[in-house]
Amino acid sequence: MALFDEGTTIVPARRRPLSRSTRVGVWALAVALVALLVLTLIPTSFVIQRPGPVFNTLGTTTDSSGAEVPLITVSGASTYPTSGSLDLLTVQVVGNRERTPSWFELALAWFDPAKAVLPVDEVFPQGQTTEQRNEQSAVMMVDSQKEATAAALTRLGYDVKPMVRVYALTDDSAAQGILQKDDIIRAANGQPITETDQLRSIINAGGGAPVELTIDRAGASENVEVTPKQATVDGATTWLVGISTMHDYDFPIDVTIQLNNVGGPSAGMMFALGIIDTLTDGNLNGGQQVAGTGTIDASGTVGAIGGIRQKMYGAVGAGATSFLAPQSNCDEVVGHIPPGLRVFSVATLDDALSVLSTIRDGGDLDALPTCR
């Protein structure tokens, strides 16, 4: 059965033309998609800082083999059970000189209070490779652990002796074949050495004359002689033996801090608090979760760190409600504290211990220093 006569011509209905507003919307969408594609492909000169992993200095971590180990281990002294947490915070950097984030990623980070957009030169200086930056960061981490241990043990009454250790020799070092990495310099021209500045002064006072150094190498003491080379540093003439040194200590007990793939000096204060808590009866934090950040030196002075805004958000994300911030970072703290976090300002290790004792004892938190 035919529905239409064979001679009938079917004329399709004409499509209604798009309205002006629809055409504008289509063009706007097309332009937006092209712009998004361009912003995704065009290179940028910025990187993104965001909260990184959080580590409990009273807890465990994984070593290089993947095994779970205590973050802080002490031998040679009595240790005590701990509870709660003393969290150290980290910051992750998204991007590097080889691959910077897209403009789209930067736009999203710009409106996220937990992230910061920084010029790539501020994080990765010109002429410094990612490998060199990581190596420098690892050295600072080792130094921070030593300074933290010295601060904690000194606070507990232990006898901590400072010393100068050879970290590396320059390519044209006057000490090539004489000094080695890890040599400990005990004296120069018969004068005891505990600081690098002392060594530098004795070398320059000689005006280029050979310097007799008493060193410890692999547990044995010996005397060696180095003839400095003249150099110009910052426009001034000086004498150099061609070594870089690190501040080290003779510790009466062994303290090992295990923390892989984390660099920089900003965990120093929390390391010191974790060591003290491990070596003292009771809980510094009253069993609560407290986070914090800050460098520390052997005298117990707490110093400023970078990325404190991201670290405050990292603390909240980990469940902490109390945060110890370096007093010298307060200008970055004010107006940027995440909801649910209480920040206390500390300038010394004693300040941090005072905050913890108030938290532990249920004291008046309003009376403690904060960032204003």
Secondary structure by P-SEA (a helix, b strand, c coil): cccccccbbbbccccccccaaaaaaaaaaaaaaaaaaaaaccccccccccccccccccccccccccbbbbccccccbbbbbbcccbbbbbbbbcccccccccaaaaaaaaacccbbbbcccccccccccaaaaaaaaaaaaaaaaaaaaaaaaaaacccccccccccccccccccccccccccccccccccccccaaaaaaaaaaacccbbbbbbbcccccbbbbbbbbbbbcccccccccbbbbbbbbbccbbbbbbbcccccccaaaaaaaaaaaaaccccccccbbbbbbbbbcccbbbbbbcaaaaaaaaaaaacccbbbbbccccccccccccccbbbbbbccaaaaaaaaaaaaaccccccccccc
